[in-house]
């Protein structure tokens, strides 16, 4: 990809995308710039780790960019855009990974009719397994979407969705890895409490999670079907599932997703 890319924001989400792009080799390192507000140590770390250019001054980084990735905190958006709006031009493509923030909000804040694409990747981008949803603003065309797909395909899979669905997408694929990690924490704690070595527990649980994901993807079967196939009557799996049912595990997970969705909506309104 013969494009200059500038990241506005240097947090974990930005680093995950950066790492995926670097590993895929789709963009030369000298074409990538990353900025943040005032964390010098963070910029020094990223420069050393990825051999890219990090800077505090946004003007040069923004003016020379073909693609600008908005990766700051959602509540910093207005101030950040006000700092760069005089450097923006209509030929640039803006890609926002900000939870809850609509493409229209960005266009309105910049007061420029430029293409904006909203993306919701997750931190699995760092290992090439992000599930990224994409949606385009009113000034973006198919060529812009193809460019965004090419970029995010390097860090996993991409799916185009309607912008109205981005709040639930954020709650599922954006926040989803954290729910799984939280479950893994509990499984590891139970294993260690039962006397299993921590390293052994981690290895077994990690591969169990990977295997379950592969089964879902490669068999194409529904989760409930796969679950029932390994839940023998009066067996160990049934004994475990019965506790989850008794404690309303499915309702807890549904409430978890709904709460995350509502927070995404609140961030958008804010």
Secondary structure as the mmCIF struct_conf table of DSSP 4:
data_model
#
loop_
_struct_conf.conf_type_id
_struct_conf.id
_struct_conf.beg_label_comp_id
_struct_conf.beg_label_asym_id
_struct_conf.beg_label_seq_id
_struct_conf.end_label_comp_id
_struct_conf.end_label_asym_id
_struct_conf.end_label_seq_id
STRN STRN1 UNK A 5 UNK A 8
BEND BEND1 UNK A 11 UNK A 11
HELX_RH_AL_P HELX_RH_AL_P1 UNK A 12 UNK A 24
TURN_TY1_P TURN_TY1_P1 UNK A 25 UNK A 25
BEND BEND2 UNK A 27 UNK A 27
HELX_RH_3T_P HELX_RH_3T_P1 UNK A 29 UNK A 31
STRN STRN2 UNK A 32 UNK A 35
BEND BEND3 UNK A 37 UNK A 38
HELX_RH_AL_P HELX_RH_AL_P2 UNK A 40 UNK A 50
STRN STRN3 UNK A 53 UNK A 55
BEND BEND4 UNK A 56 UNK A 56
HELX_RH_AL_P HELX_RH_AL_P3 UNK A 58 UNK A 63
TURN_TY1_P TURN_TY1_P2 UNK A 64 UNK A 64
BEND BEND5 UNK A 66 UNK A 66
STRN STRN4 UNK A 67 UNK A 70
BEND BEND6 UNK A 72 UNK A 72
HELX_RH_3T_P HELX_RH_3T_P2 UNK A 74 UNK A 76
HELX_RH_AL_P HELX_RH_AL_P4 UNK A 77 UNK A 84
HELX_RH_3T_P HELX_RH_3T_P3 UNK A 85 UNK A 87
TURN_TY1_P TURN_TY1_P3 UNK A 90 UNK A 91
BEND BEND7 UNK A 92 UNK A 92
STRN STRN5 UNK A 93 UNK A 96
TURN_TY1_P TURN_TY1_P4 UNK A 99 UNK A 100
HELX_RH_AL_P HELX_RH_AL_P5 UNK A 103 UNK A 110
TURN_TY1_P TURN_TY1_P5 UNK A 111 UNK A 111
STRN STRN6 UNK A 115 UNK A 120
HELX_RH_3T_P HELX_RH_3T_P4 UNK A 123 UNK A 127
TURN_TY1_P TURN_TY1_P6 UNK A 128 UNK A 128
STRN STRN7 UNK A 130 UNK A 136
TURN_TY1_P TURN_TY1_P7 UNK A 138 UNK A 139
HELX_RH_AL_P HELX_RH_AL_P6 UNK A 142 UNK A 153
TURN_TY1_P TURN_TY1_P8 UNK A 154 UNK A 155
STRN STRN8 UNK A 156 UNK A 160
HELX_RH_3T_P HELX_RH_3T_P5 UNK A 163 UNK A 165
HELX_RH_AL_P HELX_RH_AL_P7 UNK A 166 UNK A 169
HELX_RH_PI_P HELX_RH_PI_P1 UNK A 170 UNK A 174
HELX_RH_AL_P HELX_RH_AL_P8 UNK A 175 UNK A 193
TURN_TY1_P TURN_TY1_P9 UNK A 194 UNK A 195
HELX_RH_AL_P HELX_RH_AL_P9 UNK A 198 UNK A 219
HELX_RH_AL_P HELX_RH_AL_P10 UNK A 223 UNK A 229
TURN_TY1_P TURN_TY1_P10 UNK A 230 UNK A 230
TURN_TY1_P TURN_TY1_P11 UNK A 233 UNK A 234
BEND BEND8 UNK A 235 UNK A 235
HELX_RH_AL_P HELX_RH_AL_P11 UNK A 236 UNK A 246
TURN_TY1_P TURN_TY1_P12 UNK A 247 UNK A 248
HELX_RH_AL_P HELX_RH_AL_P12 UNK A 249 UNK A 269
#
